[in-house]
Amino acid sequence: MSTFNVPTKDQVSDNNKAIFDQLEKGLGFVPNLFATYAHSDTALENYLTFSNAKTSLNAKEKEVVNLAVSQVNQCIYCLSAHTAVSKMNGFTDEQILELRAGKASFNEKFNALAALAKNITENRGATSKDVLENFFAQGYTKGSLVDVISLVGDKTISNYLHKTTDVPVDFPVAPAL
């Protein structure tokens, strides 16, 4: 169990209180990891701005990356949260497990994307030439590549925050691979 507290609304800055209100309105609650960002007066807003920025990736593609990266980084919080979000985006339990493993037998484009996200994360950006060529062969562009790398960074930030703080998971816990 974590010894790192999850701040409540009355324990955060006025700016973060407003963000908590927006999260409660949009999600119905403030996820523990988002609340943990609010220990900083600026990190929650900065993270959400980065995380919600425009990208060439659609919602399903973002979840492909989020699942593969969170699996490599072994972040149970993000795996659990993104399993729930992936289900809302139409992925099945079986597909989610495949994506976490960095593959997608059910979709060639997602397969290339999952493999790329896994490879970038495992190799800290020293991406395999074959993986990269397959990504481009599926119709992705150099701009898509930059967006994937940005998303890998985004997800890694949350993975590291949870791995460091070990705040309680407040989503249904993702099954082991």
JOFEN-V37727 format. One record per residue. N is the residue number from 1. PHI is phi in radians with two decimals (999 if undefined). D_LAST is the distance of its C-alpha to the last C-alpha in Angstrom with 1 decimal. Layout:
BEGIN
{{N:PHI:D_LAST} {N:PHI:D_LAST}}
END
This chain:
BEGIN
{{1:999:22.1} {2:-1.24:23.4} {3:-1.78:27.0} {4:-1.62:27.0} {5:-1.32:28.6} {6:-1.66:27.8} {7:-1.18:31.2} {8:-1.60:32.8} {9:-0.99:35.0} {10:-1.34:38.2} {11:-1.84:36.8} {12:-2.02:36.3} {13:-1.10:38.7} {14:-1.02:40.6} {15:-1.05:38.7} {16:-1.20:35.3} {17:-1.04:36.8} {18:-1.13:37.5} {19:-1.18:34.0} {20:-0.99:32.7} {21:-1.03:35.1} {22:-1.12:33.8} {23:-1.12:30.1} {24:-1.08:31.2} {25:-1.18:33.2} {26:-1.43:30.5} {27:-1.83:27.3} {28:1.60:29.0} {29:-2.88:27.8} {30:-1.82:27.3} {31:-0.99:23.6} {32:-0.93:23.6} {33:-1.19:22.4} {34:-1.09:25.3} {35:-1.07:27.6} {36:-1.13:26.7} {37:-0.98:27.8} {38:-1.30:31.1} {39:-1.06:32.1} {40:-1.64:33.5} {41:-1.21:36.3} {42:-2.11:35.0} {43:-1.12:31.3} {44:-1.10:30.1} {45:-1.07:32.6} {46:-1.08:31.9} {47:-1.11:28.1} {48:-1.13:28.5} {49:-1.10:31.2} {50:-1.14:29.0} {51:-1.14:25.9} {52:-1.72:28.1} {53:-1.17:30.2} {54:-1.07:31.0} {55:-2.66:28.9} {56:-1.36:29.0} {57:-1.52:25.4} {58:-1.43:25.1} {59:-1.03:22.8} {60:-1.18:20.2} {61:-1.12:20.3} {62:-1.07:20.0} {63:-1.19:16.8} {64:-0.98:15.4} {65:-1.16:16.4} {66:-0.99:15.4} {67:-1.20:11.7} {68:-1.12:11.7} {69:-1.15:13.8} {70:-1.13:12.2} {71:-1.22:8.9} {72:-1.01:11.3} {73:-1.45:13.3} {74:0.89:10.6} {75:-1.77:12.5} {76:-1.13:11.3} {77:-1.09:14.5} {78:-1.20:14.2} {79:-1.07:10.7} {80:-1.19:12.2} {81:-1.08:15.4} {82:-1.39:14.4} {83:-1.15:12.2} {84:-1.10:15.6} {85:-1.16:17.7} {86:-1.11:15.8} {87:-1.10:16.5} {88:-1.13:20.1} {89:-1.62:20.3} {90:1.71:19.6} {91:-1.42:16.0} {92:-1.49:14.5} {93:-1.00:11.2} {94:-1.15:10.4} {95:-1.12:11.8} {96:-1.08:9.9} {97:-1.10:6.5} {98:-1.09:8.8} {99:-1.05:10.5} {100:-1.05:7.9} {101:-1.42:7.8} {102:1.49:11.5} {103:-2.64:12.8} {104:-2.72:14.4} {105:-1.11:16.1} {106:-1.53:17.7} {107:-2.82:19.7} {108:-1.07:21.2} {109:-1.17:22.0} {110:-1.12:18.5} {111:-1.07:17.2} {112:-1.15:19.8} {113:-1.18:19.1} {114:-1.10:15.3} {115:-1.10:16.2} {116:-1.13:19.0} {117:-1.04:17.2} {118:-1.11:14.7} {119:-1.13:17.7} {120:-1.03:19.9} {121:-1.20:17.7} {122:-1.08:16.9} {123:-1.78:20.6} {124:0.90:22.1} {125:1.66:23.9} {126:-1.43:25.1} {127:-1.22:23.7} {128:-1.12:23.8} {129:-1.03:26.9} {130:-1.11:25.2} {131:-1.11:22.4} {132:-1.15:25.1} {133:-1.08:27.4} {134:-1.13:24.8} {135:-1.02:24.2} {136:-1.18:28.0} {137:-1.12:28.4} {138:-1.52:26.4} {139:1.72:29.2} {140:-1.30:27.9} {141:-1.96:30.6} {142:-1.10:31.2} {143:-1.10:31.3} {144:-1.07:27.8} {145:-1.06:26.7} {146:-1.08:28.3} {147:-1.13:26.7} {148:-1.12:23.2} {149:-1.07:24.1} {150:-1.07:25.5} {151:-1.20:22.3} {152:-1.03:20.2} {153:-1.10:22.8} {154:-0.96:22.8} {155:-1.21:19.1} {156:-1.10:19.3} {157:-1.00:22.2} {158:-1.16:20.2} {159:-1.00:17.3} {160:-1.19:20.0} {161:-1.06:21.9} {162:-1.21:19.2} {163:-1.06:18.2} {164:-1.39:22.0} {165:-1.63:23.0} {166:0.93:20.0} {167:-1.16:21.6} {168:-1.06:20.2} {169:-1.34:17.6} {170:-2.01:19.6} {171:-2.21:17.2} {172:-1.00:15.2} {173:-1.19:12.2} {174:-1.15:8.9} {175:-1.23:6.4} {176:-1.18:3.8} {177:-1.26:0.0}}
END
